[in-house]
Amino acid sequence: MTMNVLKVFTQNIEVFSDLYHLLENLSLTEGQETEVEGVKVSGGGQVDEEYLDTMRVKLDVAVLKVKPGNVTILQHSGMFEVLFPE
C-alpha cells in the first residue's frame, strides 16, 4: 500500500491536534510548503509500507493510528508525519 505524506513541523501534540482536522483535506506535492495556523506543513511525497515498518521499530518514533480513514501519524525529529492511504 502506498501512502501520501504530510510533514507538520511542530513538537507540540496539542498544536498538532488542533490542526489535524485541517490537514485531512490538504493536498501538497512533494516539497511544496504552506502554513496552517502559523505552523509549517510540507508535502512529503509518497512512501510504501516498508517505510512505516522501518519507522515503527525506532525507539525515538511515536506511532499513532487514526482508525477512521486508516491514517498513521509518526512523531519524531521535531515533527509529525501524517500518512494518508491512497
Backbone torsions as a table, in degrees:
resi	resn	phi	psi	omega
1	MET	NA	135.3	177.4
2	THR	-99.5	142.5	-178.9
3	MET	-127.7	142.7	173.5
4	ASN	-88.5	139.7	-174.2
5	VAL	-114.8	135.6	167.6
6	LEU	-116.9	131.7	177.5
7	LYS	-103.4	125.4	-177.8
8	VAL	-114.9	115.1	-171.4
9	PHE	-90.8	80.5	172.3
10	THR	-151.9	150.0	175.0
11	GLN	-100.0	-7.5	-172.6
12	ASN	-90.6	113.4	-178.0
13	ILE	-63.1	-33.2	179.4
14	GLU	-67.8	-41.7	177.0
15	VAL	-62.2	-46.7	179.2
16	PHE	-59.8	-45.4	-179.4
17	SER	-59.5	-39.6	178.6
18	ASP	-65.5	-30.7	-177.5
19	LEU	-87.8	-21.1	-169.3
20	TYR	-51.8	-46.0	-178.0
21	HIS	-61.1	-25.0	178.1
22	LEU	-81.0	-18.4	-178.5
23	LEU	-84.1	-24.0	-174.3
24	GLU	-57.0	-32.9	-178.5
25	ASN	-108.8	10.7	-179.1
26	LEU	-87.4	130.0	179.8
27	SER	-125.2	114.1	178.5
28	LEU	-123.5	141.0	175.0
29	THR	-78.7	165.9	-178.5
30	GLU	-57.1	126.9	179.6
31	GLY	85.7	-14.3	177.8
32	GLN	-73.0	136.8	-177.1
33	GLU	-124.1	153.6	173.9
34	THR	-152.6	173.8	173.5
35	GLU	-117.0	136.6	175.7
36	VAL	-122.6	111.9	-177.7
37	GLU	49.1	44.2	175.6
38	GLY	83.0	3.1	-179.6
39	VAL	-110.2	131.1	179.5
40	LYS	-70.1	131.3	176.8
41	VAL	-128.3	134.4	-176.3
42	SER	-130.0	144.8	173.6
43	GLY	-74.6	132.0	-177.9
44	GLY	-107.4	9.8	179.9
45	GLY	76.9	-149.2	-178.2
46	GLN	-120.2	145.5	175.6
47	VAL	-132.6	161.0	176.0
48	ASP	-106.9	178.6	-176.6
49	GLU	-62.8	-24.3	177.9
50	GLU	-59.8	-40.4	176.6
51	TYR	-60.1	-46.4	-180.0
52	LEU	-62.2	-43.9	178.6
53	ASP	-61.0	-39.8	178.9
54	THR	-65.4	-43.8	-177.7
55	MET	-70.2	-34.0	-177.4
56	ARG	-59.7	-32.5	-174.7
57	VAL	-87.5	-8.1	179.2
58	LYS	-74.9	136.5	-176.6
59	LEU	-70.0	-23.4	-177.4
60	ASP	-97.3	16.9	-179.1
61	VAL	-118.8	124.8	173.3
62	ALA	-95.7	135.6	-178.7
63	VAL	-115.3	125.9	177.4
64	LEU	-120.1	145.4	-179.4
65	LYS	-121.8	130.9	174.9
66	VAL	-107.5	104.7	-172.5
67	LYS	-61.2	-47.4	175.7
68	PRO	-65.4	118.7	179.8
69	GLY	94.3	-7.0	177.9
70	ASN	54.9	43.7	-178.7
71	VAL	-92.2	138.8	175.6
72	THR	-115.0	138.6	179.7
73	ILE	-121.8	127.1	176.0
74	LEU	-108.7	131.3	175.8
75	GLN	-113.9	120.5	179.7
76	HIS	-168.7	159.9	172.3
77	SER	49.4	39.0	176.7
78	GLY	74.5	19.5	179.5
79	MET	-151.1	170.0	171.9
80	PHE	-116.0	136.1	172.0
81	GLU	-110.3	123.3	179.8
82	VAL	-103.9	119.7	-177.9
83	LEU	-106.6	109.8	179.6
84	PHE	-99.4	127.8	176.8
85	PRO	-66.0	147.7	178.0
86	GLU	-75.0	NA	NA
